[in-house]
Amino acid sequence: MVRHTFSHLLLLWSLSNDLCVTGWTYHGPKEQSWNNRNLHSVPPDLDARLRILDLSNNFIRQLHTLALPYLEQLDLSSNQLDLISEGAFENLARLEELNLSRNSLNNNLGINSKALQSISRLKTLDISMNGLSGDAVERYLRNKSSLDQLKMTGNALTRLSHNFFDESIGLRSITIDDNQISVIEQGTFEPLSQLEVLNLAKNNLAHICDFKLHQVKYLNLSRNSVEFFVTHEDGLFYRLEILDLSHNKLLYFPVVPKINCLKYLHLQNNMVGTLNSEATMVSEANALYHEITKERTVRKNNLHSNWRQMPLIYIDLSYNHFTSFPLETLSLLSSLETLNFSHNCLKNVIWNVRKDDESESHRQLFFPSLKYLDMQSNGLVSISPLFLKALTQIEVLNLQDNYVQPCASLGHLQSSQSTQQLNLSASCIAFEQLRTLKHLNLKENNIEMLQTHTFKNTSLISLNLARNSHMVMQVGALEGVHETLQSLTISEMNMTSSDLSLPCMPVLTQLNLSNNHLDRMPGSLNCSPLREIDIRNNHFVSLNHSLILALSVHLNLMYISGNYFNCCDSKWLTTLQESEIKLPDISDTVCFTSDRNIVMAGYLKKSSVDCFFHPKAQEIHFGQMIVIVFFITVLLTVLIMFTRKVCSTKRSCLV
């Protein structure tokens, strides 16, 4: 028993001694921050057990020997550091992360680079914003075989040579954005077999003639001057998942690796679509491919061949120059879920698809996985019903800021011939074809008429009709979706209460009626479990108390400012207060009495405000005054007549 106890005590002593030696004591500090302390030098007598030290945002210019044997992370960013003693890092045997960004390391290059060579275990190095040239960076990267992440943002690099990363071959992530790189020699990144993330954004790259980085998963080439991106078909597997080519000068879709994992493609803010027709763009892209790769075997369509196998789920084509929708190219993306086609020059989506050779009829293509389609700000007037038919899984459709007109119900157009005739001259959009549609944005389309059963057969959950200032909403316009609609926006439409007719909507939880000319709320809302309602900037003087009482069961949030409420008819407001419903804009809401206006927040604090002006009370006082005036008039008449009679009697007696 004693022997066992002694052995346990010996083990505990050994463990505690080991913890103290390695710096993992429970009482010693592991992290210390001297951030933004106006320091001009490293504080003396730092605890030798520190693992993390933050000296950023100071005025340190020189760095001398640091005796911190357990330090793992050191942040010296945003100082004035221009001199690092050769032995400054010799005692930092465990240092893995070093941030030297926003300093002046372009000075004293020889001494500074020798200091960094002594760090053998470094995994993360940030030398951004130091005004470094390519030669300077190469010197700082010597003896960095353990380096995993490298950041060089905002330096003065213009060229990357093939031996640039020879001594940091284990890199997984490289960020060289916001430099002046215009040339990357072949073989610069290819030997980095572990490289997964490469950020070359904000440089001066003009062409990607032959992309060969099989190992890279994320490639950012945004904000360069790239005109085309071509990959030579080599039959090898590419791990690329995210490709960002946004804010460039692309005229064509990129020719991506044929065997790839590409899921996210960013092409926004380019010049794709400038060549007008899809056929021209595709043929010129293929011609460019053959010119660059000098292939002997000429395939009909390399672009489409490679895109057909791309497992893309997201593509952003916003802010380009499309005047026609690239139906055939995009329909090849069978896994595509999200397409952003906003801010282009698309007036009509015409089913301009090559005809079937045998039947001479239009082929029906499909977007079998597309759920989210954004076509905001295109100037759209019409969309072919055949295109709508292709959207078999669409859930979210954004058509804001266009000129689309919803069609009347197509119930009378049953035959395929009728559908084809409608397709040839479609001047409106038949939403009832979109049976899976859940969210529709028709804001700011100058819609003239919303007819009965416009959205019949859809599965709408949210509908935005804002800023259609001249729209007439027929009774029954929401029939067919009244049982599914949860969010409805009818703001900025110049509607009066007589114009607005809403059905009973049993699942509606959000309603925006702001910026109209309403003076009463629709009574049908009493069957809606509203949680949020916005009635700002209307003509409300009071709110129906019984309706507010019914809504208060579910209501959480209500916006009421911009109306001119009667302070003395505020029973509805008391109900809202007692139900603890949030009124975020009550301090901006005004009510009036007979002689002054009061901010409602102040009115609630002083509930004893005299209400001389009350419609019902006014009616009673007016009636009473009429009776009194009448009574006084009769009384005076009787009195005058009596006086005259008395006077005449006296005169007769005197005679």
C-alpha positions in Angstrom: 0.0 0.0 0.0 2.8 2.4 1.0 4.7 1.4 -2.1 1.8 2.2 -4.4 1.2 5.6 -2.7 4.8 6.5 -3.1 4.8 5.6 -6.8 1.7 7.8 -7.4 3.3 10.7 -5.6 6.5 10.3 -7.6 4.4 10.3 -10.9 2.6 13.4 -9.9 5.8 15.2 -9.0 7.3 14.2 -12.3 4.3 15.5 -14.2 4.2 18.8 -12.4 7.9 19.3 -12.9 7.5 18.6 -16.6 4.6 21.1 -16.8 6.8 23.8 -15.2 9.7 23.1 -17.5 7.6 23.3 -20.6 5.9 26.4 -19.5 2.4 24.8 -19.2 1.9 25.8 -15.6 -1.6 26.6 -14.5 -0.5 29.9 -12.9 1.8 31.3 -15.5 0.4 33.7 -18.2 0.0 32.2 -21.7 -0.9 35.4 -23.5 0.0 39.1 -23.1 -1.1 42.1 -25.2 0.8 45.4 -25.4 -1.3 46.5 -28.3 -1.6 50.3 -29.0 0.4 51.4 -25.9 2.7 54.0 -27.7 5.7 51.8 -27.1 9.0 52.7 -28.7 10.7 49.4 -27.7 9.9 45.9 -26.5 9.0 46.0 -22.7 11.8 44.6 -20.6 11.4 41.6 -18.2 8.6 39.9 -20.2 7.5 36.6 -18.6 9.6 33.8 -20.1 6.6 31.5 -20.1 4.6 33.5 -22.6 3.1 31.7 -25.6 1.4 34.6 -27.3 2.7 38.2 -27.4 0.9 41.1 -29.2 3.0 44.2 -29.7 1.1 45.6 -32.6 0.1 49.3 -33.3 3.1 50.8 -31.5 6.2 52.8 -32.6 8.9 50.1 -32.2 11.7 50.7 -34.8 14.3 48.1 -33.7 14.0 44.6 -32.4 16.7 43.0 -30.4 17.1 39.5 -28.8 13.9 38.1 -27.3 14.4 35.5 -24.5 11.0 33.8 -24.8 11.7 30.1 -25.3 8.0 29.0 -25.3 6.6 31.8 -27.5 4.5 30.5 -30.4 2.8 33.6 -31.8 4.3 37.1 -32.1 2.5 40.1 -33.6 4.7 43.1 -34.4 2.3 44.5 -37.1 1.8 48.3 -37.6 5.0 49.5 -36.0 7.9 51.4 -37.6 10.2 48.3 -37.6 13.1 48.7 -40.0 15.9 46.9 -38.1 15.9 43.4 -36.7 19.1 42.2 -35.0 20.6 39.1 -36.4 20.0 37.1 -33.2 16.6 38.6 -32.4 14.8 35.3 -33.0 17.5 32.8 -32.0 15.9 32.0 -28.7 12.3 31.6 -30.1 12.6 27.9 -30.7 8.8 27.3 -30.7 7.7 30.4 -32.8 5.2 29.3 -35.4 3.3 32.5 -36.3 5.0 35.8 -37.0 3.2 39.0 -38.1 5.5 41.7 -39.4 3.0 43.5 -41.6 2.8 47.3 -42.0 6.4 48.1 -41.1 9.5 49.2 -43.1 11.3 45.9 -43.8 12.4 47.2 -47.1 15.3 48.9 -45.2 18.3 47.0 -43.8 17.4 44.0 -45.9 20.6 42.1 -45.3 20.4 42.1 -41.5 16.7 41.6 -41.4 16.6 38.6 -43.7 19.4 36.9 -41.7 17.3 37.4 -38.6 14.4 35.6 -40.1 16.5 32.7 -41.3 17.1 31.6 -37.7 13.4 30.7 -37.3 13.2 27.0 -38.2 9.7 26.1 -37.2 7.8 29.0 -38.6 4.4 28.1 -40.2 2.7 31.4 -40.7 4.5 34.6 -41.9 2.8 37.9 -42.7 5.1 40.5 -44.4 2.4 42.6 -46.0 2.6 46.4 -46.5 6.4 46.6 -46.3 7.2 48.0 -49.7 9.1 44.8 -50.6 10.3 44.0 -54.1 10.5 40.5 -55.5 14.2 40.1 -54.6 13.6 41.3 -51.1 10.8 38.7 -50.6 13.0 35.9 -51.9 15.6 36.8 -49.3 13.0 36.7 -46.5 11.8 33.3 -47.6 15.2 31.6 -47.3 15.2 28.6 -45.0 11.4 28.5 -44.7 10.7 24.9 -45.6 8.2 24.6 -42.7 6.2 27.6 -43.9 2.5 26.8 -44.3 0.9 30.3 -44.8 2.4 33.3 -46.5 0.9 36.8 -46.8 2.5 39.5 -48.9 -0.4 41.9 -49.5 0.4 45.5 -50.6 4.0 45.2 -51.5 5.9 46.2 -54.7 6.2 42.8 -56.5 6.1 43.0 -60.3 7.3 39.6 -61.4 7.4 36.1 -59.9 10.3 34.0 -61.0 10.2 30.2 -61.3 12.6 29.8 -58.3 10.6 32.3 -56.1 9.4 29.6 -53.6 12.2 27.2 -53.9 13.0 27.3 -50.1 9.3 27.3 -49.0 8.1 24.3 -50.9 5.5 23.2 -48.2 3.3 26.3 -48.6 -0.5 25.6 -48.5 -1.8 29.2 -48.6 -0.2 32.2 -50.5 -1.7 35.7 -50.5 0.0 38.2 -52.9 -2.9 40.5 -53.6 -2.6 44.3 -54.2 0.9 44.2 -55.8 1.9 45.1 -59.3 2.5 41.6 -60.7 2.2 41.4 -64.5 4.4 38.3 -65.2 4.4 34.9 -63.5 7.0 32.6 -65.0 6.1 29.0 -65.7 7.0 26.7 -62.8 6.5 29.3 -60.1 3.6 27.6 -58.4 3.6 24.1 -60.0 6.2 22.6 -57.6 4.2 23.5 -54.5 2.4 20.2 -54.2 0.6 21.2 -51.0 -0.7 24.6 -52.3 -4.5 24.9 -51.8 -5.2 28.6 -51.6 -3.7 31.2 -54.0 -4.8 34.8 -53.9 -3.4 37.0 -56.7 -6.2 39.7 -56.6 -5.5 43.4 -57.4 -2.5 42.9 -59.7 -1.8 43.5 -63.4 -2.3 40.1 -64.9 -3.7 40.2 -68.4 -3.9 36.5 -69.6 -4.1 33.1 -68.1 -2.9 31.1 -71.2 -2.5 27.7 -69.7 -3.7 27.0 -66.2 -1.8 24.0 -64.7 -2.2 24.2 -61.0 -3.8 20.8 -60.4 -3.4 21.0 -56.6 -5.1 24.4 -55.9 -8.6 24.5 -54.5 -9.2 28.3 -54.3 -7.8 30.7 -56.9 -8.5 34.4 -56.7 -7.6 36.5 -59.8 -10.2 39.3 -59.2 -9.4 42.9 -60.0 -6.7 42.3 -62.5 -6.9 42.9 -66.3 -7.5 39.3 -67.3 -9.0 39.1 -70.9 -9.2 35.3 -71.1 -8.6 32.1 -69.0 -7.7 29.0 -70.8 -6.8 25.5 -69.6 -5.1 23.0 -71.8 -6.9 19.7 -71.7 -4.4 17.3 -70.2 -6.7 14.6 -68.8 -5.4 15.2 -65.2 -7.6 15.8 -62.2 -7.9 19.4 -60.9 -8.9 20.0 -57.3 -10.1 23.6 -58.1 -13.4 24.4 -56.2 -13.5 28.2 -56.2 -12.4 30.4 -59.1 -12.8 34.2 -58.7 -12.3 36.1 -62.0 -14.5 39.0 -61.1 -13.6 42.7 -61.9 -11.5 41.8 -65.0 -11.9 42.3 -68.8 -13.1 38.9 -69.8 -14.9 38.7 -73.1 -15.6 34.9 -73.0 -16.5 32.3 -70.5 -13.3 30.7 -69.1 -12.2 27.4 -70.5 -11.8 25.4 -67.3 -10.1 22.1 -66.7 -12.2 19.2 -68.1 -11.9 17.1 -65.0 -12.5 19.4 -62.1 -14.3 20.0 -58.8 -15.3 23.6 -59.6 -18.4 24.6 -57.5 -18.2 28.4 -57.3 -17.4 30.7 -60.2 -17.3 34.5 -59.9 -17.4 36.3 -63.2 -19.2 39.5 -62.1 -18.0 42.9 -63.4 -16.5 41.7 -66.7 -17.3 42.3 -70.4 -18.8 38.9 -71.1 -21.7 39.2 -73.5 -20.2 42.1 -75.4 -20.1 39.9 -78.5 -23.9 40.0 -78.6 -24.8 36.4 -79.6 -24.0 33.3 -77.6 -23.0 31.5 -80.7 -20.4 34.1 -81.6 -19.0 34.1 -78.1 -18.7 30.3 -77.9 -17.1 30.0 -81.4 -14.5 32.7 -80.7 -13.7 31.2 -77.3 -13.0 27.8 -79.0 -10.9 29.5 -81.7 -8.8 31.2 -79.0 -8.4 27.8 -77.2 -7.1 26.1 -80.4 -4.8 29.0 -81.1 -3.3 29.0 -77.6 -3.0 25.2 -77.2 -2.1 24.5 -80.8 -4.0 21.3 -80.7 -3.9 19.1 -83.8 -7.2 17.5 -83.2 -9.9 20.1 -83.5 -13.0 19.3 -81.4 -16.2 21.1 -82.3 -16.8 22.8 -78.9 -14.1 22.7 -76.2 -15.9 25.2 -74.1 -19.1 23.3 -73.9 -17.3 20.0 -73.6 -15.5 21.2 -70.5 -18.5 22.9 -68.9 -20.7 19.9 -69.3 -18.7 18.1 -66.7 -18.3 21.0 -64.3 -20.1 20.3 -60.9 -20.8 24.0 -60.5 -23.5 25.0 -57.9 -22.9 28.8 -58.0 -22.1 31.3 -60.8 -22.2 35.1 -60.6 -22.6 36.8 -64.0 -23.8 40.2 -62.7 -22.6 43.5 -64.1 -21.6 42.1 -67.5 -22.9 43.1 -71.0 -25.3 40.3 -71.9 -28.1 41.4 -74.3 -29.2 37.8 -74.7 -29.4 34.9 -72.2 -26.8 32.2 -72.9 -29.3 29.4 -72.6 -27.3 26.5 -74.1 -24.1 27.2 -72.2 -25.7 27.6 -68.8 -28.1 24.7 -69.3 -25.0 22.4 -69.4 -24.5 23.1 -65.7 -26.8 20.3 -64.4 -25.8 20.9 -60.7 -26.3 24.7 -60.8 -28.3 26.0 -57.9 -27.6 29.7 -57.8 -27.4 32.1 -60.8 -26.8 35.8 -60.4 -27.6 37.5 -63.7 -28.4 40.9 -62.3 -27.3 44.3 -63.8 -27.0 43.2 -67.4 -28.6 44.5 -70.6 -31.2 41.8 -71.1 -34.6 43.1 -72.4 -36.1 39.8 -73.4 -35.4 36.2 -72.6 -36.0 34.6 -76.0 -35.9 30.9 -76.5 -33.1 31.2 -79.1 -32.1 27.5 -79.1 -31.0 25.4 -82.1 -33.9 23.4 -83.5 -34.1 19.6 -83.4 -32.8 18.2 -86.7 -35.5 15.6 -87.0 -38.6 17.5 -85.9 -37.6 21.0 -86.8 -39.1 22.2 -83.4 -37.4 24.0 -80.6 -35.5 21.8 -78.2 -36.6 22.0 -74.6 -33.6 22.5 -72.3 -33.8 22.4 -68.6 -32.1 23.9 -65.5 -32.8 20.8 -63.3 -31.1 22.1 -60.1 -31.5 25.9 -60.3 -33.2 27.2 -57.2 -32.1 30.9 -57.0 -32.2 33.2 -60.0 -31.4 36.9 -59.7 -32.3 39.0 -62.8 -32.6 42.4 -61.1 -31.9 45.6 -63.1 -31.9 44.3 -66.6 -34.7 46.2 -68.3 -36.6 43.0 -68.8 -39.9 43.2 -70.6 -40.7 39.6 -71.3 -39.5 36.1 -70.5 -40.3 33.1 -72.8 -42.7 30.6 -71.2 -40.3 27.9 -72.5 -37.6 29.4 -70.3 -40.0 29.4 -67.3 -40.8 25.8 -68.1 -37.1 25.0 -67.9 -36.9 26.2 -64.3 -38.3 23.0 -62.8 -36.9 23.6 -59.3 -36.9 27.4 -59.0 -37.6 28.7 -55.5 -36.3 32.3 -55.5 -36.8 34.7 -58.4 -35.6 38.3 -58.1 -37.0 40.6 -60.9 -36.7 43.9 -59.1 -36.1 47.0 -61.2 -37.4 45.7 -64.6 -40.5 46.3 -66.7 -42.2 43.0 -66.4 -46.0 42.6 -66.4 -47.6 39.6 -64.8 -49.9 37.6 -67.2 -53.5 36.8 -66.5 -54.2 33.2 -65.7 -53.2 30.8 -68.5 -56.0 28.4 -67.7 -57.6 28.9 -71.1 -54.3 28.1 -72.8 -54.1 24.3 -72.4 -52.8 23.0 -75.7 -49.1 22.9 -76.6 -49.9 24.9 -79.7 -51.4 27.7 -77.6 -48.3 27.7 -75.4 -46.0 27.9 -78.5 -48.1 30.8 -79.8 -47.8 32.6 -76.5 -44.0 32.0 -76.5 -43.5 33.7 -79.9 -44.9 37.0 -78.7 -44.9 36.9 -75.0 -45.2 40.4 -73.5 -45.9 39.3 -69.9 -44.7 36.6 -67.5 -47.0 33.7 -66.6 -45.9 33.0 -63.0 -48.3 30.1 -62.6 -45.9 27.9 -64.5 -43.4 28.2 -61.6 -45.0 25.6 -59.3 -42.0 25.4 -57.0 -41.6 29.2 -56.6 -41.5 30.4 -53.0 -40.0 33.9 -53.0 -40.8 36.5 -55.7 -39.5 40.1 -55.9 -41.4 42.3 -58.3 -40.4 45.6 -56.7 -40.1 48.6 -59.0 -41.4 47.2 -62.3 -44.1 49.8 -63.1 -46.7 47.0 -63.1 -50.1 48.3 -64.3 -52.5 45.5 -63.2 -52.3 42.6 -60.9 -55.2 40.4 -62.0 -57.2 37.6 -60.3 -55.2 34.4 -59.7 -52.0 35.9 -61.0 -49.9 33.6 -58.8 -52.1 30.6 -58.9 -50.3 27.2 -58.8 -47.1 28.7 -57.3 -46.0 28.0 -53.7 -45.2 31.6 -52.8 -44.1 32.2 -49.2 -42.9 35.8 -49.8 -44.0 38.4 -52.3 -42.6 42.0 -52.8 -44.7 44.4 -54.9 -43.2 47.6 -53.6 -42.7 50.8 -55.8 -45.3 49.9 -58.4 -46.8 53.2 -57.9 -49.6 53.0 -60.5 -50.6 49.3 -60.0 -54.2 48.3 -59.8 -54.7 45.3 -57.5 -57.8 43.4 -58.5 -59.9 41.7 -55.8 -58.7 38.1 -55.7 -55.2 38.9 -57.1 -53.6 36.9 -54.2 -56.1 34.1 -54.4 -54.3 30.8 -54.9 -51.3 31.8 -52.6 -53.3 33.3 -49.7 -52.9 30.1 -47.8 -49.0 29.9 -48.2 -48.0 33.6 -48.1 -46.0 34.4 -45.0 -44.4 37.8 -46.1 -46.1 40.5 -48.1 -44.7 43.9 -49.1 -47.1 46.5 -50.6 -45.1 49.7 -49.8 -44.7 52.9 -51.9 -47.6 52.2 -54.2 -49.8 55.3 -53.7 -52.6 53.0 -52.5 -55.7 54.2 -50.5 -57.7 52.0 -48.2 -60.4 51.6 -50.9 -57.7 50.3 -53.3 -56.5 47.6 -51.0 -58.3 44.4 -50.7 -56.6 41.5 -49.0 -58.0 38.0 -48.5 -57.7 36.1 -45.2 -54.1 34.9 -45.1 -53.9 32.4 -42.3 -50.0 32.1 -42.2 -49.0 35.7 -42.9 -46.4 36.8 -40.4 -44.8 39.9 -42.0 -46.7 42.7 -43.7 -45.3 46.0 -45.0 -47.9 48.7 -45.9 -45.6 51.7 -45.5 -45.5 54.8 -47.7 -49.0 54.7 -49.0 -52.2 56.8 -48.4 -54.0 54.3 -46.1 -56.2 55.6 -43.3 -57.5 52.2 -42.1 -56.1 48.7 -41.9 -57.8 45.9 -43.8 -60.2 44.0 -41.5 -59.2 40.7 -43.1 -55.9 40.9 -41.1 -57.6 39.6 -38.0 -57.1 36.1 -39.2 -53.3 36.5 -39.8 -50.8 35.6 -37.1 -48.8 38.7 -37.9 -45.5 39.1 -36.0 -44.2 42.2 -37.8 -46.2 45.0 -39.4 -45.0 48.3 -40.9 -47.6 51.1 -41.4 -45.1 54.1 -41.6 -45.8 57.2 -43.6 -49.6 56.7 -44.2 -52.7 58.8 -43.3 -53.7 57.0 -40.1 -55.4 59.0 -37.4 -56.3 56.0 -35.3 -56.1 52.2 -35.5 -59.0 49.8 -35.0 -58.8 48.7 -31.4 -60.5 45.4 -31.9 -58.2 44.5 -34.8 -55.1 45.5 -32.8 -56.4 43.4 -29.9 -56.7 40.4 -32.2 -53.2 41.0 -33.7 -51.5 41.5 -30.3 -51.7 37.7 -29.7 -48.9 37.1 -32.1 -47.5 40.6 -32.8 -43.8 41.3 -31.8 -42.9 44.4 -33.8 -44.7 47.3 -35.3 -43.5 50.5 -37.1 -45.9 53.4 -36.8 -44.1 56.7 -37.5 -45.0 59.2 -40.2 -48.7 59.2 -39.4 -50.7 61.9 -37.6 -52.5 60.1 -34.7 -55.1 61.6 -32.5 -53.7 61.5 -28.9 -57.2 61.3 -27.5 -58.1 58.1 -29.4 -55.2 56.0 -28.3 -56.8 52.9 -26.8 -55.0 50.8 -29.5 -51.7 52.2 -28.3 -52.4 51.2 -24.8 -53.1 47.7 -26.0 -49.8 47.6 -27.8 -48.0 48.8 -24.7 -49.7 46.3 -22.4 -48.9 43.5 -24.8 -45.2 44.6 -24.7 -45.1 44.9 -28.5 -41.9 46.6 -29.7 -42.4 50.0 -31.2 -38.8 51.0 -32.3 -39.9 54.3 -33.9 -42.3 55.6 -31.3 -39.9 58.5 -30.5 -40.4 59.7 -34.1 -44.1 59.3 -33.9 -46.4 62.4 -33.4 -49.9 62.6 -32.2 -52.1 65.8 -31.8 -54.6 67.3 -29.4 -56.8 70.3 -29.9 -54.0 72.8 -29.3 -50.6 71.1 -29.9 -48.6 68.2 -31.2 -46.9 65.7 -28.9 -44.3 63.0 -29.5 -46.0 59.8 -28.6 -43.1 58.6 -26.4 -43.7 61.7 -24.2 -47.4 61.3 -24.4 -47.2 57.8 -22.9 -45.1 59.1 -20.0 -47.7 61.8 -19.3 -51.0 60.0 -19.7 -52.7 62.9 -17.9 -52.5 65.1 -21.0 -55.9 67.0 -21.4 -57.8 65.9 -24.4 -60.0 68.8 -25.3 -60.2 67.6 -28.9 -62.1 64.3 -29.1 -64.5 63.6 -32.0 -67.3 62.1 -30.0 -67.1 64.6 -27.2 -67.1 67.4 -29.8 -70.3 66.0 -31.3 -72.0 65.9 -27.9 -71.0 69.4 -27.0 -72.2 70.7 -30.3 -75.6 69.1 -29.8 -75.9 70.4 -26.3 -75.1 73.9 -27.5 -77.9 73.8 -30.1 -80.4 72.8 -27.4 -79.2 75.6 -25.1 -79.3 78.2 -27.8 -82.8 77.1 -28.8 -83.9 77.1 -25.2 -82.5 80.6 -24.6 -84.1 81.9 -27.8 -87.5 80.6 -26.8 -87.1 82.0 -23.3 -86.2 85.4 -24.6 -89.1 85.4 -27.0 -91.6 84.5 -24.2 -90.0 87.2 -22.0 -90.3 89.9 -24.6 -93.9 89.0 -25.3 -94.7 89.0 -21.6 -93.1 92.4 -21.2 -95.0 93.9 -24.0 -98.3 92.6 -22.6 -97.6 94.1 -19.2 -96.7 97.5 -20.6 -99.9 97.6 -22.7 -102.0 96.8 -19.6 -100.4 99.6 -17.6 -101.1 102.1 -20.3 -104.8 101.2 -20.4 -105.1 101.6 -16.6 -103.6 105.1 -16.7 -106.2 106.2 -19.3 
